[in-house]
Amino acid sequence: MHRQEILDHVRNIILATHTGLYPDDVNEFSSMTYDLGMDSFHLESMISRLKDEVANIEFTPWYIKASRRGHDTVGSLVDFIDERQPQAEATGTASGESTLDDGLEPLDSEAA
């Protein structure tokens, strides 16, 4: 899944778990708590749904970092999933071939 697909998927989940928002309200710079008004119930519902749909990714590290003021943006969640998604797909291949050979460069420690 490419980053834009992940963003669209996360946006759809946010809209489904927090009624009252419009699609234009949800962009990658939106803070989930401050801009979108999501509370802990909304966040937990969203993360639960993501766990069901995005296998082999543990969201606790993102949730801990997101609990700090200003770090709970839609884009930060998309980046978190994007960084881990190829690893999940690579470990899930039945043939043993790595799916990482799609032109993606591994995350280096300087970028983090």
MMTF fields as JSON, N, C-alpha, C and O atoms, coordinates in Angstrom:
{
  "mmtfVersion": "1.0.0",
  "mmtfProducer": "UNKNOWN",
  "numBonds": 447,
  "numAtoms": 448,
  "numGroups": 112,
  "numChains": 1,
  "numModels": 1,
  "chainsPerModel": [1],
  "groupsPerChain": [112],
  "chainIdList": ["A"],
  "bondAtomList": [4, 2, 8, 6, 12, 10, 16, 14, 20, 18, 24, 22, 28, 26, 32, 30, 36, 34, 40, 38, 44, 42, 48, 46, 52, 50, 56, 54, 60, 58, 64, 62, 68, 66, 72, 70, 76, 74, 80, 78, 84, 82, 88, 86, 92, 90, 96, 94, 100, 98, 104, 102, 108, 106, 112, 110, 116, 114, 120, 118, 124, 122, 128, 126, 132, 130, 136, 134, 140, 138, 144, 142, 148, 146, 152, 150, 156, 154, 160, 158, 164, 162, 168, 166, 172, 170, 176, 174, 180, 178, 184, 182, 188, 186, 192, 190, 196, 194, 200, 198, 204, 202, 208, 206, 212, 210, 216, 214, 220, 218, 224, 222, 228, 226, 232, 230, 236, 234, 240, 238, 244, 242, 248, 246, 252, 250, 256, 254, 260, 258, 264, 262, 268, 266, 272, 270, 276, 274, 280, 278, 284, 282, 288, 286, 292, 290, 296, 294, 300, 298, 304, 302, 308, 306, 312, 310, 316, 314, 320, 318, 324, 322, 328, 326, 332, 330, 336, 334, 340, 338, 344, 342, 348, 346, 352, 350, 356, 354, 360, 358, 364, 362, 368, 366, 372, 370, 376, 374, 380, 378, 384, 382, 388, 386, 392, 390, 396, 394, 400, 398, 404, 402, 408, 406, 412, 410, 416, 414, 420, 418, 424, 422, 428, 426, 432, 430, 436, 434, 440, 438, 444, 442],
  "bondOrderList": [1, 1, 1, 1, 1, 1, 1, 1, 1, 1, 1, 1, 1, 1, 1, 1, 1, 1, 1, 1, 1, 1, 1, 1, 1, 1, 1, 1, 1, 1, 1, 1, 1, 1, 1, 1, 1, 1, 1, 1, 1, 1, 1, 1, 1, 1, 1, 1, 1, 1, 1, 1, 1, 1, 1, 1, 1, 1, 1, 1, 1, 1, 1, 1, 1, 1, 1, 1, 1, 1, 1, 1, 1, 1, 1, 1, 1, 1, 1, 1, 1, 1, 1, 1, 1, 1, 1, 1, 1, 1, 1, 1, 1, 1, 1, 1, 1, 1, 1, 1, 1, 1, 1, 1, 1, 1, 1, 1, 1, 1, 1],
  "groupList": [{"groupName": "MET", "atomNameList": ["N", "CA", "C", "O"], "elementList": ["N", "C", "C", "O"], "formalChargeList": [0, 0, 0, 0], "bondAtomList": [1, 0, 2, 1, 3, 2], "bondOrderList": [1, 1, 2], "singleLetterCode": "M", "chemCompType": "L-PEPTIDE LINKING"}, {"groupName": "HIS", "atomNameList": ["N", "CA", "C", "O"], "elementList": ["N", "C", "C", "O"], "formalChargeList": [0, 0, 0, 0], "bondAtomList": [1, 0, 2, 1, 3, 2], "bondOrderList": [1, 1, 2], "singleLetterCode": "H", "chemCompType": "L-PEPTIDE LINKING"}, {"groupName": "ARG", "atomNameList": ["N", "CA", "C", "O"], "elementList": ["N", "C", "C", "O"], "formalChargeList": [0, 0, 0, 0], "bondAtomList": [1, 0, 2, 1, 3, 2], "bondOrderList": [1, 1, 2], "singleLetterCode": "R", "chemCompType": "L-PEPTIDE LINKING"}, {"groupName": "GLN", "atomNameList": ["N", "CA", "C", "O"], "elementList": ["N", "C", "C", "O"], "formalChargeList": [0, 0, 0, 0], "bondAtomList": [1, 0, 2, 1, 3, 2], "bondOrderList": [1, 1, 2], "singleLetterCode": "Q", "chemCompType": "L-PEPTIDE LINKING"}, {"groupName": "GLU", "atomNameList": ["N", "CA", "C", "O"], "elementList": ["N", "C", "C", "O"], "formalChargeList": [0, 0, 0, 0], "bondAtomList": [1, 0, 2, 1, 3, 2], "bondOrderList": [1, 1, 2], "singleLetterCode": "E", "chemCompType": "L-PEPTIDE LINKING"}, {"groupName": "ILE", "atomNameList": ["N", "CA", "C", "O"], "elementList": ["N", "C", "C", "O"], "formalChargeList": [0, 0, 0, 0], "bondAtomList": [1, 0, 2, 1, 3, 2], "bondOrderList": [1, 1, 2], "singleLetterCode": "I", "chemCompType": "L-PEPTIDE LINKING"}, {"groupName": "LEU", "atomNameList": ["N", "CA", "C", "O"], "elementList": ["N", "C", "C", "O"], "formalChargeList": [0, 0, 0, 0], "bondAtomList": [1, 0, 2, 1, 3, 2], "bondOrderList": [1, 1, 2], "singleLetterCode": "L", "chemCompType": "L-PEPTIDE LINKING"}, {"groupName": "ASP", "atomNameList": ["N", "CA", "C", "O"], "elementList": ["N", "C", "C", "O"], "formalChargeList": [0, 0, 0, 0], "bondAtomList": [1, 0, 2, 1, 3, 2], "bondOrderList": [1, 1, 2], "singleLetterCode": "D", "chemCompType": "L-PEPTIDE LINKING"}, {"groupName": "VAL", "atomNameList": ["N", "CA", "C", "O"], "elementList": ["N", "C", "C", "O"], "formalChargeList": [0, 0, 0, 0], "bondAtomList": [1, 0, 2, 1, 3, 2], "bondOrderList": [1, 1, 2], "singleLetterCode": "V", "chemCompType": "L-PEPTIDE LINKING"}, {"groupName": "ASN", "atomNameList": ["N", "CA", "C", "O"], "elementList": ["N", "C", "C", "O"], "formalChargeList": [0, 0, 0, 0], "bondAtomList": [1, 0, 2, 1, 3, 2], "bondOrderList": [1, 1, 2], "singleLetterCode": "N", "chemCompType": "L-PEPTIDE LINKING"}, {"groupName": "ALA", "atomNameList": ["N", "CA", "C", "O"], "elementList": ["N", "C", "C", "O"], "formalChargeList": [0, 0, 0, 0], "bondAtomList": [1, 0, 2, 1, 3, 2], "bondOrderList": [1, 1, 2], "singleLetterCode": "A", "chemCompType": "L-PEPTIDE LINKING"}, {"groupName": "THR", "atomNameList": ["N", "CA", "C", "O"], "elementList": ["N", "C", "C", "O"], "formalChargeList": [0, 0, 0, 0], "bondAtomList": [1, 0, 2, 1, 3, 2], "bondOrderList": [1, 1, 2], "singleLetterCode": "T", "chemCompType": "L-PEPTIDE LINKING"}, {"groupName": "GLY", "atomNameList": ["N", "CA", "C", "O"], "elementList": ["N", "C", "C", "O"], "formalChargeList": [0, 0, 0, 0], "bondAtomList": [1, 0, 2, 1, 3, 2], "bondOrderList": [1, 1, 2], "singleLetterCode": "G", "chemCompType": "PEPTIDE LINKING"}, {"groupName": "TYR", "atomNameList": ["N", "CA", "C", "O"], "elementList": ["N", "C", "C", "O"], "formalChargeList": [0, 0, 0, 0], "bondAtomList": [1, 0, 2, 1, 3, 2], "bondOrderList": [1, 1, 2], "singleLetterCode": "Y", "chemCompType": "L-PEPTIDE LINKING"}, {"groupName": "PRO", "atomNameList": ["N", "CA", "C", "O"], "elementList": ["N", "C", "C", "O"], "formalChargeList": [0, 0, 0, 0], "bondAtomList": [1, 0, 2, 1, 3, 2], "bondOrderList": [1, 1, 2], "singleLetterCode": "P", "chemCompType": "L-PEPTIDE LINKING"}, {"groupName": "PHE", "atomNameList": ["N", "CA", "C", "O"], "elementList": ["N", "C", "C", "O"], "formalChargeList": [0, 0, 0, 0], "bondAtomList": [1, 0, 2, 1, 3, 2], "bondOrderList": [1, 1, 2], "singleLetterCode": "F", "chemCompType": "L-PEPTIDE LINKING"}, {"groupName": "SER", "atomNameList": ["N", "CA", "C", "O"], "elementList": ["N", "C", "C", "O"], "formalChargeList": [0, 0, 0, 0], "bondAtomList": [1, 0, 2, 1, 3, 2], "bondOrderList": [1, 1, 2], "singleLetterCode": "S", "chemCompType": "L-PEPTIDE LINKING"}, {"groupName": "LYS", "atomNameList": ["N", "CA", "C", "O"], "elementList": ["N", "C", "C", "O"], "formalChargeList": [0, 0, 0, 0], "bondAtomList": [1, 0, 2, 1, 3, 2], "bondOrderList": [1, 1, 2], "singleLetterCode": "K", "chemCompType": "L-PEPTIDE LINKING"}, {"groupName": "TRP", "atomNameList": ["N", "CA", "C", "O"], "elementList": ["N", "C", "C", "O"], "formalChargeList": [0, 0, 0, 0], "bondAtomList": [1, 0, 2, 1, 3, 2], "bondOrderList": [1, 1, 2], "singleLetterCode": "W", "chemCompType": "L-PEPTIDE LINKING"}],
  "groupTypeList": [0, 1, 2, 3, 4, 5, 6, 7, 1, 8, 2, 9, 5, 5, 6, 10, 11, 1, 11, 12, 6, 13, 14, 7, 7, 8, 9, 4, 15, 16, 16, 0, 11, 13, 7, 6, 12, 0, 7, 16, 15, 1, 6, 4, 16, 0, 5, 16, 2, 6, 17, 7, 4, 8, 10, 9, 5, 4, 15, 11, 14, 18, 13, 5, 17, 10, 16, 2, 2, 12, 1, 7, 11, 8, 12, 16, 6, 8, 7, 15, 5, 7, 4, 2, 3, 14, 3, 10, 4, 10, 11, 12, 11, 10, 16, 12, 4, 16, 11, 6, 7, 7, 12, 6, 4, 14, 6, 7, 16, 4, 10, 10],
  "groupIdList": [1, 2, 3, 4, 5, 6, 7, 8, 9, 10, 11, 12, 13, 14, 15, 16, 17, 18, 19, 20, 21, 22, 23, 24, 25, 26, 27, 28, 29, 30, 31, 32, 33, 34, 35, 36, 37, 38, 39, 40, 41, 42, 43, 44, 45, 46, 47, 48, 49, 50, 51, 52, 53, 54, 55, 56, 57, 58, 59, 60, 61, 62, 63, 64, 65, 66, 67, 68, 69, 70, 71, 72, 73, 74, 75, 76, 77, 78, 79, 80, 81, 82, 83, 84, 85, 86, 87, 88, 89, 90, 91, 92, 93, 94, 95, 96, 97, 98, 99, 100, 101, 102, 103, 104, 105, 106, 107, 108, 109, 110, 111, 112],
  "secStructList": [7, 7, 2, 2, 2, 2, 2, 2, 2, 2, 2, 2, 2, 2, 2, 2, 2, 1, 6, 6, 7, 7, 4, 4, 4, 7, 7, 6, 6, 7, 5, 6, 6, 6, 6, 1, 7, 7, 7, 2, 2, 2, 2, 2, 2, 2, 2, 2, 2, 2, 2, 2, 2, 1, 6, 6, 7, 7, 7, 2, 2, 2, 2, 2, 2, 2, 6, 1, 6, 6, 7, 7, 5, 2, 2, 2, 2, 2, 2, 2, 2, 2, 2, 2, 2, 2, 2, 2, 2, 2, 2, 6, 7, 1, 1, 7, 7, 7, 6, 6, 6, 6, 6, 7, 7, 7, 7, 7, 6, 6, 6, 7],
  "xCoordList": [0.844, 0.0, 0.892, 1.828, 0.613, 1.387, 0.868, -0.239, 1.669, 1.327, -0.036, -0.813, -0.34, -1.623, -2.789, -3.841, -2.595, -3.628, -3.839, -4.968, -2.739, -2.832, -3.56, -4.431, -3.21, -3.87, -5.37, -6.173, -5.748, -7.17, -7.868, -8.992, -7.198, -7.774, -7.962, -9.019, -6.94, -7.021, -8.111, -8.888, -8.175, -9.211, -10.611, -11.485, -10.815, -12.116, -12.46, -13.612, -11.467, -11.709, -12.053, -12.96, -11.349, -11.652, -13.074, -13.818, -13.453, -14.805, -15.864, -16.961, -15.537, -16.488, -16.606, -17.682, -15.512, -15.532, -15.894, -16.201, -15.863, -16.202, -17.162, -16.75, -18.439, -19.439, -19.48, -19.118, -19.918, -19.963, -18.821, -18.824, -17.843, -16.739, -17.028, -17.726, -16.495, -16.594, -15.235, -14.205, -15.227, -13.944, -12.897, -11.708, -13.322, -12.358, -11.758, -10.72, -12.406, -11.885, -10.636, -9.794, -10.525, -9.475, -8.358, -8.494, -7.249, -6.06, -4.879, -5.007, -3.749, -2.631, -2.037, -1.26, -2.384, -1.869, -2.842, -2.535, -4.007, -5.021, -4.617, -4.253, -4.689, -4.514, -5.814, -6.898, -5.699, -6.916, -7.705, -8.935, -7.013, -7.722, -8.087, -9.207, -7.169, -7.428, -8.255, -9.197, -7.932, -8.638, -9.896, -10.908, -9.825, -10.948, -11.849, -12.92, -11.416, -12.252, -12.422, -13.417, -11.458, -11.552, -11.175, -10.197, -11.96, -11.629, -11.027, -10.794, -10.779, -10.117, -10.965, -10.416, -12.284, -13.155, -12.968, -12.836, -12.957, -12.769, -11.402, -11.288, -10.37, -9.017, -8.915, -8.325, -9.488, -9.434, -10.223, -9.794, -11.365, -12.149, -11.37, -11.35, -10.725, -9.94, -8.772, -8.535, -8.043, -6.884, -7.326, -6.655, -8.428, -8.947, -9.273, -8.965, -9.889, -10.224, -8.959, -8.883, -7.975, -6.711, -6.016, -5.448, -6.054, -5.443, -6.105, -5.435, -7.418, -8.137, -7.785, -7.727, -7.55, -7.351, -5.891, -5.583, -4.988, -3.563, -2.839, -2.429, -2.69, -2.129, -0.661, 0.045, -0.21, 1.192, 1.779, 2.997, 0.939, 1.453, 0.927, -0.279, 1.82, 1.466, 1.443, 2.452, 0.306, 0.119, 0.471, 0.406, 0.835, 1.147, 2.253, 2.097, 3.365, 4.398, 3.865, 4.215, 3.022, 2.448, 1.519, 1.546, 0.708, -0.263, 0.43, -0.035, 1.542, 2.302, 2.878, 2.768, 3.494, 4.05, 2.939, 3.106, 1.812, 0.708, 0.053, -0.592, 0.216, -0.403, 0.281, -0.253, 1.465, 2.128, 1.491, 1.109, 1.378, 0.709, 1.245, 2.443, 0.321, 0.661, 1.226, 1.531, 1.376, 1.956, 0.912, 1.252, -0.358, -1.425, -2.041, -3.26, -1.195, -1.719, -2.041, -1.489, -2.938, -3.275, -2.014, -1.786, -1.2, 0.031, 1.012, 1.7, 1.091, 2.012, 1.572, 2.41, 0.269, -0.239, 0.009, 0.393, -0.207, 0.044, 1.517, 1.844, 2.41, 3.847, 4.206, 5.008, 3.614, 3.874, 3.494, 4.255, 2.313, 1.859, 2.741, 3.137, 3.042, 3.838, 5.225, 5.737, 5.832, 7.155, 7.135, 8.134, 6.013, 5.925, 5.223, 5.4, 4.438, 3.66, 4.519, 4.187, 5.601, 6.4, 6.953, 7.045, 7.325, 7.829, 6.739, 7.008, 5.516, 4.408, 4.121, 3.871, 4.153, 3.905, 5.022, 4.762, 6.268, 7.403, 7.357, 7.689, 6.957, 6.89, 5.696, 5.658, 4.725, 3.524, 3.538, 2.544, 4.617, 4.644, 4.849, 5.707, 4.073, 4.142, 5.351, 5.896, 5.774, 6.857, 8.234, 9.235, 8.274, 9.557, 10.274, 11.329, 9.725, 10.346, 9.973, 8.846, 10.902, 10.649, 9.886, 10.201, 8.86, 8.122, 8.716, 8.143, 9.854, 10.487, 11.156, 11.599, 11.237, 11.913, 10.978, 10.817, 10.364, 9.475, 10.006, 9.249, 11.31, 11.93, 11.972, 12.45, 11.485, 11.504, 12.869, 13.468, 13.34, 14.594, 14.292, 13.281, 15.123, 14.881, 15.022, 15.787, 14.284, 14.328, 15.683, 16.074, 16.402, 17.691, 17.51, 16.509, 18.451, 18.327, 18.374, 17.875, 18.948, 18.994, 17.638, 17.36, 16.788, 15.476, 14.503, 13.509, 14.759, 13.823, 13.892, 13.163],
  "yCoordList": [-1.169, 0.0, 1.236, 1.325, 2.175, 3.412, 4.411, 4.261, 5.428, 6.404, 7.051, 7.209, 7.425, 8.067, 7.112, 7.529, 5.842, 4.848, 4.691, 4.546, 4.722, 4.638, 5.864, 5.738, 7.051, 8.28, 8.209, 8.552, 7.77, 7.652, 6.659, 6.897, 5.547, 4.513, 5.044, 4.852, 5.708, 6.276, 7.342, 7.393, 8.184, 9.219, 8.586, 9.06, 7.527, 6.852, 6.254, 6.305, 5.693, 5.131, 6.236, 6.073, 7.351, 8.478, 8.966, 9.201, 9.118, 9.577, 8.579, 8.973, 7.289, 6.256, 6.175, 5.884, 6.431, 6.301, 7.601, 7.59, 8.704, 9.999, 10.742, 11.548, 10.455, 11.108, 12.596, 13.017, 13.369, 14.818, 15.534, 16.761, 14.778, 15.368, 15.278, 14.372, 16.204, 16.183, 15.764, 15.984, 15.162, 14.726, 15.83, 15.565, 17.067, 18.174, 18.537, 19.196, 18.11, 18.383, 17.567, 17.974, 16.417, 15.453, 15.527, 15.038, 16.148, 16.166, 15.708, 15.539, 15.512, 14.924, 15.834, 15.373, 17.112, 18.04, 18.23, 18.937, 17.603, 17.73, 16.966, 15.792, 17.658, 16.984, 16.245, 16.82, 14.975, 14.195, 14.694, 14.669, 15.145, 15.61, 17.088, 17.464, 17.922, 19.356, 19.82, 20.593, 19.375, 19.831, 19.022, 19.57, 17.715, 16.848, 16.511, 15.932, 16.872, 16.665, 15.211, 14.851, 14.38, 12.965, 12.798, 13.376, 12.004, 11.696, 10.29, 9.656, 9.812, 8.516, 7.384, 6.412, 7.495, 6.474, 6.43, 5.352, 7.615, 7.677, 7.123, 6.359, 7.515, 7.042, 5.525, 4.847, 5.001, 3.56, 2.803, 1.74, 3.337, 2.706, 2.696, 1.694, 3.827, 3.924, 2.94, 2.226, 2.901, 2.019, 0.559, -0.27, 0.238, -1.127, -1.546, -2.663, -0.654, -0.961, -1.094, -1.966, -0.24, -0.341, -1.663, -2.287, -2.097, -3.384, -4.526, -5.466, -4.445, -5.481, -5.489, -6.547, -4.309, -4.179, -4.152, -4.46, -3.793, -3.709, -4.677, -4.307, -5.906, -6.967, -6.73, -6.062, -7.285, -7.305, -5.936, -5.763, -4.973, -3.673, -3.395, -3.462, -3.088, -2.724, -1.204, -0.552, -0.64, 0.808, 1.479, 2.704, 0.721, 1.306, 2.367, 3.421, 2.143, 3.195, 4.509, 5.588, 4.422, 5.646, 6.299, 7.517, 5.505, 6.03, 6.748, 7.792, 6.188, 6.818, 8.155, 9.162, 8.16, 9.404, 10.402, 11.601, 9.919, 10.801, 11.448, 12.489, 10.842, 11.407, 12.697, 13.445, 12.945, 14.222, 15.301, 15.034, 16.463, 17.582, 17.81, 18.009, 17.774, 18.102, 16.978, 17.184, 15.776, 14.661, 13.672, 12.593, 14.041, 13.12, 13.495, 13.45, 13.862, 14.245, 13.015, 11.934, 13.207, 12.148, 11.709, 10.514, 12.666, 12.364, 11.545, 10.684, 11.797, 11.01, 9.55, 8.649, 9.316, 7.944, 7.286, 6.118, 8.03, 7.5, 7.142, 6.072, 8.026, 7.745, 6.505, 5.68, 6.379, 5.226, 3.927, 2.96, 3.916, 2.73, 2.491, 1.359, 3.561, 3.449, 2.873, 2.078, 3.269, 2.771, 1.293, 0.596, 0.817, -0.572, -1.501, -2.717, -0.966, -1.782, -2.7, -3.881, -2.237, -3.167, -4.322, -5.443, -4.066, -5.124, -6.152, -7.354, -5.7, -6.618, -7.431, -8.634, -6.793, -7.511, -8.501, -9.601, -8.127, -9.005, -10.237, -11.331, -10.088, -11.241, -12.118, -13.277, -11.586, -12.352, -13.056, -13.69, -12.976, -13.621, -15.113, -15.554, -15.876, -17.328, -17.882, -18.917, -17.209, -17.731, -17.471, -18.017, -16.626, -16.32, -15.179, -14.746, -14.681, -13.549, -12.27, -12.117, -11.369, -10.092, -9.178, -9.072, -8.511, -7.538, -6.144, -5.166, -6.051, -4.755, -4.25, -3.103, -5.063, -4.679, -3.885, -4.211, -2.837, -2.002, -0.576, 0.355, -0.412, 0.897, 1.7, 2.834, 1.152, 1.876, 1.749, 0.674, 2.837, 2.82, 2.564, 3.057, 1.813, 1.577, 2.885, 3.769, 2.992, 4.169, 4.229, 3.29, 5.339, 5.449, 6.188, 6.878, 6.053, 6.604, 8.125, 8.727, 8.771, 10.224, 10.832, 11.94, 10.143, 10.672, 10.59, 11.316, 9.729, 9.529, 10.612, 10.575],
  "zCoordList": [0.0, 0.0, 0.0, 0.794, -0.872, -0.934, 0.088, 0.606, 0.376, 1.415, 1.172, 2.114, -0.065, -0.347, -0.075, 0.409, -0.387, -0.098, 1.403, 1.873, 2.144, 3.599, 4.137, 4.997, 3.639, 4.062, 3.79, 4.657, 2.604, 2.262, 3.182, 3.625, 3.466, 4.324, 5.754, 6.355, 6.292, 7.639, 7.681, 8.634, 6.67, 6.603, 6.648, 7.373, 5.881, 5.867, 7.229, 7.66, 7.9, 9.231, 10.217, 11.034, 10.155, 11.042, 10.806, 11.759, 9.548, 9.229, 9.693, 10.089, 9.644, 10.073, 11.59, 12.111, 12.302, 13.763, 14.472, 15.665, 13.765, 14.385, 13.464, 12.63, 13.631, 12.795, 13.118, 14.217, 12.165, 12.349, 11.662, 11.561, 11.19, 10.444, 8.952, 8.497, 8.216, 6.758, 6.194, 6.832, 5.003, 4.421, 4.341, 4.518, 4.076, 3.997, 5.352, 5.412, 6.446, 7.789, 8.091, 8.892, 7.445, 7.785, 6.753, 5.631, 7.154, 6.301, 7.144, 8.356, 6.516, 7.251, 8.314, 9.15, 8.303, 9.313, 10.474, 11.434, 10.39, 11.434, 12.68, 12.619, 13.822, 15.103, 15.388, 15.294, 15.734, 15.958, 17.163, 17.149, 18.197, 19.388, 19.309, 19.654, 18.863, 18.875, 17.682, 17.858, 16.49, 15.29, 14.992, 14.555, 15.231, 14.861, 16.044, 15.866, 17.247, 18.428, 18.837, 19.466, 18.483, 18.85, 20.315, 20.788, 21.021, 22.408, 22.48, 21.451, 23.689, 23.834, 23.249, 22.731, 23.322, 22.731, 21.214, 20.636, 20.561, 19.112, 18.714, 17.756, 19.455, 19.145, 19.303, 18.462, 20.377, 20.596, 19.53, 19.081, 19.125, 18.056, 16.749, 16.034, 16.442, 15.212, 15.241, 14.267, 16.357, 16.46, 16.423, 15.81, 17.06, 17.026, 15.599, 15.185, 14.86, 13.467, 12.616, 11.75, 12.856, 12.123, 12.433, 11.536, 13.692, 14.054, 13.299, 12.869, 13.139, 12.41, 10.93, 10.304, 10.378, 8.934, 8.512, 7.361, 9.413, 9.1, 10.032, 11.132, 9.581, 10.422, 10.731, 9.976, 11.846, 12.249, 12.59, 12.551, 12.919, 13.345, 14.743, 14.985, 15.65, 17.013, 17.1, 16.831, 17.472, 17.465, 18.788, 18.885, 19.794, 21.096, 21.027, 21.644, 20.304, 20.242, 19.654, 20.134, 18.617, 18.054, 19.069, 19.245, 19.728, 20.687, 21.838, 22.296, 22.304, 23.39, 22.925, 23.625, 21.739, 21.211, 20.899, 21.121, 20.389, 20.011, 21.219, 21.096, 22.38, 23.568, 24.015, 24.833, 23.469, 23.741, 22.875, 21.736, 23.381, 22.716, 21.297, 21.094, 20.314, 18.945, 18.108, 16.933, 18.686, 17.938, 17.439, 16.953, 17.56, 17.176, 15.83, 15.66, 14.886, 13.58, 12.738, 12.943, 11.798, 10.864, 10.126, 9.939, 9.71, 8.988, 9.804, 9.256, 11.116, 11.945, 12.005, 12.029, 12.029, 12.015, 10.662, 10.596, 9.594, 8.249, 8.097, 7.583, 8.54, 8.466, 9.284, 8.849, 10.461, 11.326, 10.616, 10.624, 10.006, 9.277, 8.055, 7.778, 7.33, 6.11, 6.392, 5.605, 7.509, 7.878, 8.23, 8.052, 8.725, 9.181, 8.207, 8.287, 7.299, 6.365, 5.499, 5.395, 4.871, 4.061, 4.88, 4.38, 6.135, 7.001, 7.249, 7.238, 7.473, 7.715, 6.461, 6.549, 5.295, 4.054, 3.768, 3.28, 4.064, 3.801, 4.686, 4.23, 5.934, 6.824, 6.52, 6.932, 5.808, 5.518, 4.178, 3.824, 3.417, 2.104, 2.261, 3.026, 1.546, 1.645, 0.89, 1.275, -0.173, -0.995, -0.399, -0.862, 0.641, 1.248, 0.556, 1.02, -0.548, -1.224, -0.505, -0.035, -0.422, 0.218, -0.721, -1.907, -0.161, -0.963, -0.81, -1.289, -0.149, 0.039, -1.229, -1.272, -2.242, -3.473, -4.388, -5.564, -3.826, -4.62, -4.738, -5.01, -4.531, -4.682, -3.402, -3.415, -2.288, -1.037, -0.382, -0.364, 0.142, 0.871, 2.335, 2.835, 3.045, 4.463, 5.242, 4.857, 6.327, 7.181, 7.87, 8.564, 7.679, 8.372, 9.686, 9.877, 10.576, 11.925, 11.942, 12.893, 10.94, 10.91, 10.631, 11.089, 9.896, 9.547, 10.704, 10.718, 11.675, 12.791, 13.808, 14.799]
}
